[in-house]
């Protein structure tokens, strides 16, 4: 296929660019660990708090790049991220990992967000594969047991969103201010699923496999909406849907993560079903989210009809992977052609060629939002580095 060789060559170069940016600009030389924030212009915000999502995603990224291409210098960064997670975010009293620290590494938000515990498992498992550090594996297994003990709904199935520091109930369970205060969400379940997929890889544990298989079934039976070929996002405790927002990035990200989860539990029936859903969702994604030569719109609220036409960085990364999986399953090259077009748009408009890394988001006229960060609680190298690695592995 034309442009294919150039495409993979550019992806390999971009993976290196991402790595160089985070090596150069993320290390906190004053307080240890990594800086909490850099603004749009790549200026460090002194005294910024440090979030567990950024720290775990840095741990995952450095470890994953280490596993993929083995650059000698990567161990310094992966080890640094692991030790900071273990020494500062780790709750030695109640178990689990804190949500947020101050710049010096002291907890300022001790809540137990299950999304964060999942990223702990995901990053620690990747780090274990890279370092063979037994302590990382033990910490990942401990987090798994905490999630299963406290967050699993023993009556209605699925996982609750969040808890207080001591794992008691919490009123405001939202992952971020823009989310609904729902008991169960697709987003959190998706990241538990990806975490358990990797944990199966390092443990081959029957309990983990059983929990992962249950998660795949939840996606097939609860989250997937067969009528419109999307995943429902928010639910109450009894699995009644709340709101009707479509997140195109989560749709296409789930496509390939579900396939990998089904492979990990060695269930051919589930694998076949996830592949069928992947094609359905990828086709809907091309019809509704993808704009040729103009990237991917962010989301749509079917209740209000409001469409968010901003282009966020992470769905463009996930789209390239999800569409590649759809191409491989179906043999239809329209999916890869769209992926290459999305990459060309990303290259032209989302990658910041002046200050490095990717813009958090741009508007429909391709102008970046300058109030958004380059490094922050949510701005990290996990989506774009992972996309590059996955694409190169499958090239």
C-alpha positions as CSV (number, residue, x, y, z in Angstrom):
1,X,0.0,0.0,0.0
2,X,1.3,3.4,-0.9
3,X,2.7,5.6,1.9
4,X,2.9,2.6,4.2
5,X,6.7,2.6,4.5
6,X,6.9,6.3,5.1
7,X,4.1,6.1,7.6
8,X,5.9,3.6,9.8
9,X,9.2,5.4,9.4
10,X,7.6,8.6,10.7
11,X,5.9,6.8,13.6
12,X,9.3,5.4,14.6
13,X,10.8,8.9,14.5
14,X,7.9,10.3,16.5
15,X,8.4,7.7,19.2
16,X,11.9,8.9,19.6
17,X,10.8,12.5,19.7
18,X,8.3,11.8,22.5
19,X,10.9,10.0,24.5
20,X,13.4,12.8,24.1
21,X,10.8,15.4,25.2
22,X,9.9,13.6,28.4
23,X,13.6,12.8,29.2
24,X,14.5,16.5,28.8
25,X,11.5,18.2,30.4
26,X,9.8,16.0,33.0
27,X,12.4,15.3,35.6
28,X,12.0,17.3,38.8
29,X,15.6,18.1,39.8
30,X,14.6,20.1,42.9
31,X,12.0,17.9,44.6
32,X,12.5,14.4,43.2
33,X,10.3,12.5,40.8
34,X,8.8,14.4,38.0
35,X,7.4,17.9,37.6
36,X,3.7,18.3,38.0
37,X,3.1,20.9,35.3
38,X,4.5,22.6,32.2
39,X,2.3,25.1,30.3
40,X,1.5,25.4,26.6
41,X,4.8,27.2,26.1
42,X,6.7,24.4,27.9
43,X,7.4,26.7,30.9
44,X,7.6,24.8,34.2
45,X,5.0,25.8,36.8
46,X,7.0,26.0,40.0
47,X,5.3,24.4,43.0
48,X,2.6,22.5,40.9
49,X,1.0,19.5,42.5
50,X,1.9,16.0,41.3
51,X,-0.9,13.6,40.1
52,X,-0.8,9.9,40.2
53,X,-2.1,9.5,36.7
54,X,0.9,11.4,35.3
55,X,3.4,9.5,37.5
56,X,2.0,6.0,36.6
57,X,1.7,6.9,32.9
58,X,5.4,8.0,33.0
59,X,6.3,4.7,34.6
60,X,4.4,2.8,32.0
61,X,5.9,4.8,29.1
62,X,9.5,4.6,30.1
63,X,9.1,0.9,30.9
64,X,7.2,0.2,27.6
65,X,9.8,2.0,25.5
66,X,12.5,0.1,27.4
67,X,10.7,-3.2,26.6
68,X,10.3,-2.3,23.0
69,X,13.6,-0.7,21.9
70,X,15.9,-1.2,25.0
71,X,17.7,2.2,24.9
72,X,20.4,2.1,27.6
73,X,19.5,5.4,29.3
74,X,15.8,4.5,29.8
75,X,16.4,2.5,33.1
76,X,17.2,5.7,35.0
77,X,13.7,7.2,34.1
78,X,11.8,4.0,34.7
79,X,13.5,3.3,38.0
80,X,12.9,6.9,39.1
81,X,9.2,6.7,38.3
82,X,8.8,3.4,40.1
83,X,10.6,4.6,43.3
84,X,8.6,7.8,43.4
85,X,5.3,5.9,43.1
86,X,6.4,3.4,45.8
87,X,7.8,6.0,48.2
88,X,5.3,8.9,47.8
89,X,2.0,7.8,46.3
90,X,1.8,4.4,48.1
91,X,-0.5,4.4,51.1
92,X,1.3,2.3,53.7
93,X,-1.6,2.6,56.2
94,X,-4.7,1.7,54.2
95,X,-3.2,0.3,51.0
96,X,-3.6,1.6,47.5
97,X,-2.2,4.8,45.9
98,X,-3.1,8.4,46.6
99,X,-4.6,10.7,43.9
100,X,-2.4,13.8,44.4
101,X,0.7,15.1,46.1
102,X,2.1,18.5,46.6
103,X,5.4,19.5,44.8
104,X,7.5,18.1,47.7
105,X,5.7,14.7,47.5
106,X,3.3,15.0,50.5
107,X,-0.3,13.7,50.0
108,X,-2.9,16.4,49.5
109,X,-5.7,14.3,48.1
110,X,-5.7,10.8,49.6
111,X,-8.8,9.5,47.8
112,X,-8.7,6.1,46.3
113,X,-9.9,6.5,42.7
114,X,-10.2,3.0,41.1
115,X,-9.0,4.5,37.8
116,X,-5.7,5.4,39.5
117,X,-5.3,1.9,41.2
118,X,-5.8,0.4,37.7
119,X,-3.0,2.6,36.3
120,X,-0.9,1.5,39.2
121,X,-1.3,-2.1,38.1
122,X,-0.8,-1.3,34.5
123,X,2.4,0.6,35.0
124,X,3.9,-1.7,37.7
125,X,3.3,-4.7,35.4
126,X,5.0,-3.1,32.5
127,X,7.9,-2.1,34.8
128,X,8.2,-5.6,36.1
129,X,8.5,-6.9,32.5
130,X,11.3,-4.4,32.0
131,X,13.2,-4.6,35.3
132,X,12.2,-8.0,36.8
133,X,11.8,-6.0,40.0
134,X,9.9,-8.4,42.3
135,X,8.6,-5.5,44.4
136,X,6.8,-4.0,41.5
137,X,5.0,-7.3,40.8
138,X,4.0,-7.6,44.5
139,X,2.7,-4.1,44.5
140,X,0.6,-4.7,41.4
141,X,-0.9,-7.9,42.9
142,X,-1.7,-6.0,46.1
143,X,-3.5,-3.3,44.1
144,X,-5.5,-6.0,42.3
145,X,-6.6,-7.6,45.6
146,X,-7.7,-4.2,46.9
147,X,-9.8,-3.5,43.8
148,X,-11.4,-6.9,44.0
149,X,-12.0,-6.5,47.8
150,X,-13.4,-3.0,47.9
151,X,-14.5,-1.9,44.4
152,X,-16.1,-5.0,42.9
153,X,-19.9,-4.9,43.3
154,X,-20.6,-8.4,44.7
155,X,-24.4,-8.0,44.0
156,X,-24.7,-6.2,40.7
157,X,-21.3,-6.8,39.2
158,X,-18.9,-4.2,37.9
159,X,-16.7,-1.8,39.8
160,X,-17.4,1.3,41.8
161,X,-15.6,4.5,40.9
162,X,-14.0,5.8,44.1
163,X,-13.6,5.7,47.8
164,X,-12.2,7.7,50.8
165,X,-8.7,7.2,51.9
166,X,-9.7,4.3,54.2
167,X,-11.8,2.7,51.4
168,X,-15.1,3.8,52.9
169,X,-17.8,5.3,50.6
170,X,-17.3,8.7,49.0
171,X,-20.1,11.0,47.9
172,X,-18.3,12.6,44.9
173,X,-17.0,9.8,42.8
174,X,-16.1,11.8,39.7
175,X,-12.9,11.2,37.9
176,X,-12.8,14.8,36.8
177,X,-15.0,17.9,36.9
178,X,-16.3,17.3,33.4
179,X,-17.6,13.8,34.3
180,X,-21.0,12.7,35.7
181,X,-21.0,11.6,39.3
182,X,-21.9,8.0,38.4
183,X,-21.3,4.9,40.4
184,X,-19.9,3.0,37.4
185,X,-18.3,4.2,34.2
186,X,-17.0,2.8,31.0
187,X,-13.7,4.7,31.3
188,X,-12.7,3.2,34.6
189,X,-13.7,-0.3,33.6
190,X,-11.7,0.1,30.4
191,X,-8.5,0.9,32.3
192,X,-9.1,-1.9,34.8
193,X,-9.4,-4.2,31.8
194,X,-6.1,-3.0,30.2
195,X,-4.4,-3.3,33.6
196,X,-5.7,-6.9,34.3
197,X,-4.7,-7.8,30.7
198,X,-1.1,-7.0,31.5
199,X,-1.3,-8.5,35.0
200,X,-2.3,-11.8,33.5
201,X,0.8,-11.6,31.4
202,X,3.1,-11.3,34.4
203,X,1.3,-13.7,36.8
204,X,-0.8,-16.2,34.7
205,X,-3.0,-16.1,37.8
206,X,-6.4,-17.9,37.6
207,X,-8.1,-15.2,39.8
208,X,-6.9,-12.4,37.5
209,X,-8.0,-14.3,34.4
210,X,-11.4,-14.8,35.9
211,X,-11.7,-11.1,36.7
212,X,-10.5,-10.1,33.2
213,X,-13.0,-12.5,31.5
214,X,-15.8,-10.9,33.6
215,X,-14.7,-7.5,32.4
216,X,-14.8,-8.5,28.8
217,X,-18.3,-9.8,29.3
218,X,-19.4,-6.6,31.0
219,X,-18.3,-4.7,27.9
220,X,-20.2,-7.0,25.6
221,X,-23.3,-7.1,27.8
222,X,-23.5,-3.8,29.6
223,X,-21.4,-1.1,27.9
224,X,-21.8,-2.0,24.2
225,X,-24.9,-0.5,22.6
226,X,-25.7,-2.7,19.6
227,X,-28.3,-0.2,18.3
228,X,-25.9,2.6,17.6
229,X,-22.5,0.8,17.7
230,X,-21.1,2.9,20.6
231,X,-20.2,2.2,24.2
232,X,-22.4,3.7,26.9
233,X,-20.3,5.7,29.4
234,X,-22.2,6.3,32.7
235,X,-24.3,4.0,34.9
236,X,-25.9,4.0,38.3
237,X,-25.3,1.1,40.7
238,X,-28.0,-1.0,39.1
239,X,-26.6,-0.5,35.6
240,X,-29.2,2.0,34.5
241,X,-27.6,4.3,31.9
242,X,-27.1,7.9,32.9
243,X,-26.8,10.5,30.1
244,X,-26.2,9.8,26.5
245,X,-22.7,11.1,25.6
246,X,-20.7,9.4,22.9
247,X,-16.9,9.6,23.4
248,X,-15.3,8.7,20.1
249,X,-11.8,8.3,21.6
250,X,-13.0,5.8,24.1
251,X,-15.0,3.9,21.4
252,X,-11.9,3.4,19.2
253,X,-9.5,2.8,22.2
254,X,-11.8,0.0,23.6
255,X,-11.8,-1.8,20.2
256,X,-8.2,-3.0,20.4
257,X,-8.0,-3.3,24.2
258,X,-10.9,-5.7,24.3
259,X,-9.3,-7.8,21.6
260,X,-6.1,-8.0,23.6
261,X,-8.1,-8.9,26.8
262,X,-9.9,-11.7,25.0
263,X,-6.5,-13.0,23.8
264,X,-5.1,-12.9,27.4
265,X,-7.9,-15.1,28.8
266,X,-7.6,-17.6,25.8
267,X,-11.3,-17.5,25.1
268,X,-11.9,-18.0,21.4
269,X,-15.6,-17.3,21.6
270,X,-15.0,-13.9,23.4
271,X,-12.2,-13.1,20.9
272,X,-14.5,-13.6,18.0
273,X,-17.2,-11.4,19.6
274,X,-14.7,-8.7,20.4
275,X,-13.5,-8.7,16.8
276,X,-17.1,-8.4,15.4
277,X,-17.7,-5.5,17.7
278,X,-14.4,-3.9,16.7
279,X,-15.5,-3.8,13.0
280,X,-18.9,-2.4,13.9
281,X,-17.5,0.4,16.0
282,X,-14.7,1.2,13.6
283,X,-17.2,1.6,10.8
284,X,-19.3,3.9,12.9
285,X,-16.2,5.8,14.0
286,X,-15.3,6.5,10.3
287,X,-18.9,7.7,9.6
288,X,-19.4,9.9,12.7
289,X,-16.0,10.9,14.2
290,X,-13.5,10.9,11.3
291,X,-13.3,14.0,9.0
292,X,-11.0,13.3,6.0
293,X,-8.0,15.6,6.1
294,X,-9.3,17.2,9.3
295,X,-8.8,14.6,12.1
296,X,-11.4,13.4,14.7
297,X,-14.1,15.3,16.5
298,X,-14.1,14.7,20.2
299,X,-17.7,13.7,21.4
300,X,-21.4,14.1,20.9
301,X,-24.2,14.5,23.4
302,X,-27.2,12.7,22.0
303,X,-29.5,14.2,24.6
304,X,-28.8,17.8,23.6
305,X,-27.5,17.3,20.1
306,X,-24.3,19.2,21.0
307,X,-21.2,18.2,19.2
308,X,-17.7,18.9,20.5
309,X,-15.7,19.5,17.4
310,X,-12.4,20.1,19.2
311,X,-9.6,17.8,18.3
312,X,-8.0,16.3,21.4
313,X,-4.5,14.7,21.2
314,X,-5.2,11.3,22.7
315,X,-8.1,10.1,20.4
316,X,-5.9,10.7,17.4
317,X,-3.3,8.3,18.8
318,X,-5.9,5.7,19.8
319,X,-7.6,5.9,16.4
320,X,-4.5,4.9,14.5
321,X,-4.2,1.8,16.6
322,X,-7.9,0.9,16.7
323,X,-8.2,1.4,12.9
324,X,-5.1,-0.7,12.3
325,X,-6.7,-3.6,14.3
326,X,-9.9,-3.2,12.2
327,X,-7.9,-3.4,9.0
328,X,-6.1,-6.5,10.1
329,X,-9.3,-8.3,11.2
330,X,-11.4,-7.3,8.2
331,X,-8.8,-7.0,5.4
332,X,-10.4,-3.7,4.5
333,X,-7.7,-1.1,3.7
334,X,-10.1,1.8,4.2
335,X,-9.3,1.6,7.9
336,X,-5.6,1.9,7.4
337,X,-6.0,4.7,4.8
338,X,-8.0,6.6,7.4
339,X,-5.3,5.9,10.1
340,X,-2.6,7.3,7.8
341,X,-4.7,10.3,7.0
342,X,-5.3,10.9,10.8
343,X,-1.5,10.6,11.3
344,X,-0.9,13.2,8.6
345,X,-3.4,15.6,10.3
346,X,-1.7,14.9,13.7
347,X,1.7,15.6,12.2
348,X,0.6,18.9,10.7
349,X,-1.6,20.3,13.5
350,X,-1.4,18.4,16.8
351,X,2.3,17.9,17.2
352,X,3.9,21.0,18.5
353,X,7.0,21.4,16.3
354,X,8.1,24.5,18.2
355,X,8.0,23.5,21.8
356,X,7.8,19.7,21.5
357,X,5.2,17.0,22.4
358,X,1.6,17.2,21.3
359,X,-1.0,20.0,21.9
360,X,-3.6,18.9,24.4
361,X,-6.3,20.0,22.0
362,X,-7.0,22.3,19.0
363,X,-10.2,23.8,17.8
364,X,-11.9,23.0,14.5
365,X,-9.8,25.7,12.8
366,X,-6.6,23.9,14.0
367,X,-5.7,26.6,16.6
368,X,-4.3,25.2,19.8
369,X,-5.9,26.0,23.2
370,X,-3.0,27.9,24.8
371,X,-4.5,27.5,28.4
372,X,-3.9,23.7,28.2
373,X,-0.7,22.1,29.5
374,X,2.1,20.2,27.9
375,X,2.7,18.3,31.2
376,X,-0.1,18.1,33.7
377,X,-2.4,15.9,35.8
378,X,-3.8,14.4,32.5
379,X,-1.3,15.4,29.9
380,X,1.2,12.6,29.6
381,X,3.1,10.5,27.1
382,X,1.0,7.3,27.5
383,X,-1.5,7.5,24.6
384,X,0.9,8.7,21.9
385,X,3.9,6.6,22.9
386,X,1.7,3.5,23.2
387,X,0.2,4.1,19.7
388,X,3.6,4.4,18.2
389,X,4.8,1.2,19.9
390,X,1.6,-0.8,18.9
391,X,1.8,0.4,15.3
392,X,5.5,-0.5,15.0
393,X,4.9,-3.9,16.6
394,X,2.2,-4.7,14.0
395,X,4.0,-3.2,11.0
